Amino acid sequence: MGTIHVLPEEGIEELLRTAIVGRIACCGHGAGGGDGRPYLVPLAYGYDGEAIYAHSGPGRKIALMRAQPLVSVEVDEAEAPDRWRSAIAEGLYEELTDPAARERALRIVYPPPAAIPPLGPETIVYRIGLTAKTGRYEVPD
């Protein structure tokens, strides 16, 4: 076992920029089909330094975030059991309905030269405006 330290802001930003998949946690207390238990799912996303952008079809995650827009996002990387980094960001869910805002968000999720995949008409594009970020890392003793 190693020693756990506070991850500096630049390390948090690097993790948020470079992680391929994160995890989003949302919770509803009777609203949106929630029973008060946190709901945690993997999330492919894009990050612009202020917000996390993603898209989804309708479902439990979207219903919970509509009912309670306060969410948390976690990203991490691990090289060994005693050599890892993780960051947690808190934020506010917001659906993007303006076509220009949706296009900008999707370009963040799929930066050039990647093509934006065909998305169905029910696709919800959203942002998580970040309000707080923390991080930790462990190194061997």
N, C-alpha and C positions, 0 to 999 in steps of 0.2 A: 504494500500500500504506500502511496506517495503523500505529498502535501498538496492540499487544495488552496488555491489563491483566487482573488478577485480578478476577473478578466478585464483588462483596460478597455476603454471605449473603442479604440482602434481595432482591437481584437473582436469585439462584439460586431462592429461594422463589417469587418472582413467575413466573419461567419455568416452574417445575414446576406451579404452579397454573393458568397460563393457556394453556400449549401444548395444542393440540388432538390432535396426534399426536407420539409420541416413538418411540424405537427401543430395543428390548431386545436385549441380547447375552447369549447363554448358550453353554456349551461343555461337551462331554462327551468324555472320553478313553476311547473304547471302550464307554462305558456309554450307554444310551439312544439307540443308533444313532450316537453321535458318533465322529468320527475325529480329535478333538483340535483341529479347526479351529473357530474361533468361528462361531456362527450368529447372524445379526443380522436382525431383522424389525421392521417398523413396529408400533406399539402404540397403540391408542386406550385411554385410561386415565382414572382419577380419582385425586386426591391429597388427603390430609387433613392434611398437615403432618408426618406421621410415616411414612406408607407410601403406596405406589402400589397401586391396585386395578385389576384387569382380569378378563376372562373369555375363554375359548377352548375350542374343541373339542379332542379328542385329536389329537395329531400330534407332529411332530418337536420343536417348541419345548417342549411339556409333557414329553415323554420326556426331553429333555436337562435340564430344570430339576429333574425328579424325581431324576435320577441325580446331578446336581451343582447344588445349590440356590444357589450363589453366582452372582449375575448383575449386570449393569450396565445402566443406563437412561440414554439421552441425549436431551436436548431442545434445540431451538435456534430462533432466529428471525434472519432476515437482511433488511436493507433495501437493502443494496448490498454489493459485494465487500469493501469496507473498513468496513462498519458492520453488525456482527452480535453476537449473544450466544449462548453455549451453556453448558449445565450437564450434568455427568455425576454420576450417583448410583450408588453401589454398595449392594447389599442382598442379602437372603436370601429366597428363594422359599418360600411356604407356601400350601398349598391350604386353602380354607375349606369345611368340610363341615357345620358347624352351621348350620341354617336361619336363625337370627337373624343370625349373622355374615355369611352370604351376602347376606341382604337389606340389611344395613348397607353392605356393600361395593358392591352394585349401586346403592344410592342415592347413593353417592359418585361412581360412574361416570356415573350418569344422575340428576343433581340435579333436584328439582322445579322447574318443572312438567313436565319430561320424563317420559315413561312408560318403565318398564323393558320392553324388548321381550320377546316370548315367546322363551324359551331352551329348547333341547332338553334331554332328560334326560341327555345325555352332556356337557353344558356344565360346564366346570371354572371355578370362581370362585377367584381367588387374590389374594394380597397379596405385595408385595415390601417387607419391613421394611427401611427405609433405614439404613445404617450409616455412610456417608460421602458427602459432596457437595462437588463442586468446580465452578468455572466460570471462563470467560474471556469477554472482549469485546474488540472492535476498534473504534477510532474513527479517522477520517482524521487525517493529520498536518496 
